[in-house]
Amino acid sequence: MSTRTAVLAGATGLVGSHLLTRLLADPRYTRVTVLTRRPLTLTHAQLDIRHVDFAHLDDAGVPASDDFYCTLGTTIKKAGSQDAFRTVDQHYTVAVARSAHRAGARRVALCSAVGADPAARTFYLRVKGDTEREIASLGYEQAEIFRPSLLLGPRAEKRPGERAMTALAPLVTPLLVGPLRPYRPVTADRLAAAMVASLATAAPGTRVHTHRAITELAAR
């Protein structure tokens, strides 16, 4: 079995925490480096924690790796403004992805959002679309972009709107068929499993995954 190293940005979030658990349990990875702004108390023989300021990131702070995983993200409410939201979700994400690529990473798995499009009517989806476009232009040999809809799982922060949608998910999900299938909710752990599986086999090119592909990848 080949051995690899990975860099993960966003490990303290809902998807990122599940992704970190899966990466550390994967025998293919001999080292997993986490780039984080917030404290992370987890200890593991393969884990390398680096506290960074994404606003002043330099290439020296991002070690060489084979694979780069990114789940950085916030909300407009938490960020405080649309400009601050774009700074985190787009500019920080692209900056760290660029540094990881310069350090040697050749494959990237990015958590985006269903409906992401630079020409989308909503600001949130335009930012996600702009981010995807920039990531795809960085020169990675393999780019796997994930567009989940509602993410299910316990969050440390309170999001009343998401709690209400989560409660309705069992009733609404069966109705989301055909062109509406990409809007089916998915658990954070399943998404994390799909992201790891997407880089398990070298497959040059850029791919976008919505609900069906996420489910299929997670089942591998």
C-alpha positions as semicolon CSV with decimal commas, in nm:
position;residue;x (nm);y (nm);z (nm)
1;M;0,000;0,000;0,000
2;S;0,134;0,341;-0,097
3;T;0,183;0,596;0,179
4;R;0,085;0,958;0,156
5;T;0,072;1,282;0,350
6;A;-0,218;1,523;0,369
7;V;-0,284;1,882;0,466
8;L;-0,629;1,975;0,600
9;A;-0,767;2,326;0,641
10;G;-1,093;2,360;0,833
11;A;-1,055;2,071;1,079
12;T;-1,255;2,235;1,358
13;G;-1,577;2,263;1,155
14;L;-1,858;2,011;1,115
15;V;-1,725;1,837;0,803
16;G;-1,360;1,901;0,884
17;S;-1,378;1,726;1,220
18;H;-1,518;1,412;1,058
19;L;-1,263;1,440;0,780
20;L;-0,977;1,459;1,028
21;T;-1,099;1,147;1,209
22;R;-1,115;0,955;0,882
23;L;-0,775;1,071;0,761
24;L;-0,606;0,970;1,085
25;A;-0,771;0,627;1,066
26;D;-0,669;0,574;0,703
27;P;-0,352;0,359;0,680
28;R;-0,256;0,528;0,355
29;Y;-0,170;0,849;0,539
30;T;0,149;0,858;0,744
31;R;0,108;1,225;0,835
32;V;-0,191;1,459;0,849
33;T;-0,112;1,827;0,898
34;V;-0,393;2,049;1,022
35;L;-0,384;2,422;0,954
36;T;-0,608;2,591;1,209
37;R;-0,682;2,924;1,368
38;R;-0,860;2,773;1,668
39;P;-0,714;2,545;1,937
40;L;-0,723;2,173;1,864
41;T;-0,655;1,947;2,162
42;L;-0,653;1,616;1,975
43;T;-0,331;1,416;1,986
44;H;-0,230;1,139;1,748
45;A;0,098;0,989;1,630
46;Q;0,031;1,093;1,269
47;L;-0,110;1,437;1,352
48;D;0,081;1,764;1,300
49;I;-0,109;2,072;1,422
50;R;-0,002;2,412;1,295
51;H;-0,172;2,727;1,418
52;V;-0,182;2,979;1,137
53;D;-0,326;3,318;1,056
54;F;-0,495;3,274;0,721
55;A;-0,492;3,650;0,675
56;H;-0,112;3,645;0,673
57;L;-0,039;3,303;0,534
58;D;0,298;3,242;0,375
59;D;0,418;2,934;0,195
60;A;0,652;2,845;0,482
61;G;0,353;2,764;0,700
62;V;0,220;2,495;0,465
63;P;0,429;2,177;0,454
64;A;0,484;1,951;0,157
65;S;0,208;1,695;0,107
66;D;0,047;1,472;-0,152
67;D;-0,316;1,568;-0,091
68;F;-0,489;1,887;0,021
69;Y;-0,835;1,880;0,179
70;C;-1,025;2,203;0,240
71;T;-1,343;2,259;0,440
72;L;-1,282;2,621;0,537
73;G;-1,601;2,822;0,563
74;T;-1,817;3,052;0,770
75;T;-2,157;3,222;0,746
76;I;-2,235;3,580;0,654
77;K;-2,388;3,628;1,000
78;K;-2,081;3,499;1,178
79;A;-1,839;3,683;0,947
80;G;-2,026;4,009;0,999
81;S;-2,053;4,123;0,638
82;Q;-2,053;3,998;0,281
83;D;-1,697;4,119;0,231
84;A;-1,577;3,936;0,543
85;F;-1,758;3,622;0,429
86;R;-1,587;3,635;0,089
87;T;-1,252;3,685;0,261
88;V;-1,286;3,356;0,450
89;D;-1,473;3,137;0,204
90;Q;-1,291;3,249;-0,109
91;H;-0,969;3,439;-0,041
92;Y;-0,844;3,228;0,251
93;T;-0,944;2,906;0,078
94;V;-0,766;2,996;-0,245
95;A;-0,459;3,128;-0,063
96;V;-0,404;2,810;0,136
97;A;-0,479;2,592;-0,168
98;R;-0,221;2,786;-0,367
99;S;0,039;2,745;-0,091
100;A;-0,033;2,373;-0,061
101;H;0,012;2,331;-0,437
102;R;0,339;2,525;-0,433
103;A;0,456;2,297;-0,151
104;G;0,395;1,990;-0,366
105;A;0,031;1,883;-0,327
106;R;-0,103;1,751;-0,655
107;R;-0,458;1,656;-0,553
108;V;-0,727;1,861;-0,381
109;A;-1,071;1,786;-0,238
110;L;-1,285;2,094;-0,172
111;C;-1,613;2,128;0,017
112;S;-1,833;2,378;-0,168
113;A;-2,215;2,398;-0,187
114;V;-2,495;2,281;-0,415
115;G;-2,581;2,547;-0,670
116;A;-2,237;2,710;-0,662
117;D;-2,195;2,925;-0,972
118;P;-2,009;3,252;-1,039
119;A;-2,328;3,373;-1,210
120;A;-2,568;3,260;-0,935
121;R;-2,839;3,501;-0,822
122;T;-2,745;3,470;-0,455
123;F;-2,425;3,618;-0,313
124;Y;-2,341;3,301;-0,115
125;L;-2,349;3,079;-0,423
126;R;-2,158;3,331;-0,634
127;V;-1,876;3,326;-0,378
128;K;-1,875;2,946;-0,377
129;G;-1,869;2,944;-0,758
130;D;-1,584;3,196;-0,773
131;T;-1,390;2,985;-0,523
132;E;-1,437;2,667;-0,725
133;R;-1,322;2,842;-1,041
134;E;-1,005;2,972;-0,876
135;I;-0,922;2,635;-0,717
136;A;-0,964;2,462;-1,054
137;S;-0,718;2,708;-1,213
138;L;-0,433;2,653;-0,964
139;G;-0,280;2,363;-1,155
140;Y;-0,370;2,063;-0,939
141;E;-0,349;1,738;-1,133
142;Q;-0,671;1,620;-0,968
143;A;-0,945;1,841;-0,822
144;E;-1,253;1,692;-0,657
145;I;-1,520;1,953;-0,580
146;F;-1,809;1,859;-0,352
147;R;-2,142;2,037;-0,358
148;P;-2,353;1,914;-0,067
149;S;-2,690;2,059;0,024
150;L;-2,800;2,068;0,390
151;L;-2,534;1,910;0,610
152;L;-2,664;1,694;0,894
153;G;-2,474;1,658;1,219
154;P;-2,429;1,827;1,557
155;R;-2,264;2,168;1,541
156;A;-2,094;2,352;1,822
157;E;-2,257;2,676;1,711
158;K;-2,633;2,738;1,704
159;R;-2,796;2,774;1,364
160;P;-3,175;2,793;1,419
161;G;-3,254;2,785;1,048
162;E;-3,052;2,469;0,994
163;R;-3,211;2,303;1,297
164;A;-3,556;2,365;1,151
165;M;-3,450;2,228;0,812
166;T;-3,293;1,923;0,977
167;A;-3,620;1,849;1,156
168;L;-3,805;1,860;0,823
169;A;-3,545;1,656;0,633
170;P;-3,709;1,312;0,682
171;L;-4,033;1,447;0,535
172;V;-3,883;1,644;0,248
173;T;-3,603;1,412;0,133
174;P;-3,828;1,151;-0,039
175;L;-3,974;1,430;-0,251
176;L;-3,635;1,540;-0,381
177;V;-3,606;1,324;-0,693
178;G;-3,489;1,378;-1,050
179;P;-3,344;1,728;-1,093
180;L;-3,406;1,797;-0,723
181;R;-3,193;1,507;-0,602
182;P;-2,877;1,722;-0,556
183;Y;-3,068;1,910;-0,284
184;R;-3,107;1,605;-0,061
185;P;-2,935;1,649;0,277
186;V;-2,626;1,447;0,361
187;T;-2,455;1,372;0,690
188;A;-2,122;1,541;0,750
189;D;-1,954;1,206;0,812
190;R;-2,078;1,067;0,480
191;L;-1,946;1,372;0,299
192;A;-1,610;1,330;0,473
193;A;-1,599;0,965;0,367
194;A;-1,670;1,064;0,008
195;M;-1,395;1,326;0,007
196;V;-1,135;1,076;0,127
197;A;-1,255;0,813;-0,121
198;S;-1,232;1,061;-0,410
199;L;-0,855;1,089;-0,369
200;A;-0,798;0,719;-0,298
201;T;-0,733;0,656;-0,668
202;A;-0,543;0,887;-0,899
203;A;-0,781;1,028;-1,157
204;P;-0,646;1,339;-1,332
205;G;-0,895;1,615;-1,406
206;T;-1,158;1,819;-1,227
207;R;-1,486;1,667;-1,111
208;V;-1,792;1,810;-0,937
209;H;-1,990;1,585;-0,703
210;T;-2,346;1,634;-0,585
211;H;-2,567;1,407;-0,375
212;R;-2,569;1,093;-0,591
213;A;-2,191;1,089;-0,642
214;I;-2,131;1,176;-0,276
215;T;-2,343;0,878;-0,170
216;E;-2,168;0,644;-0,413
217;L;-1,819;0,757;-0,310
218;A;-1,902;0,729;0,061
219;A;-2,010;0,366;0,010
220;R;-1,669;0,260;-0,126
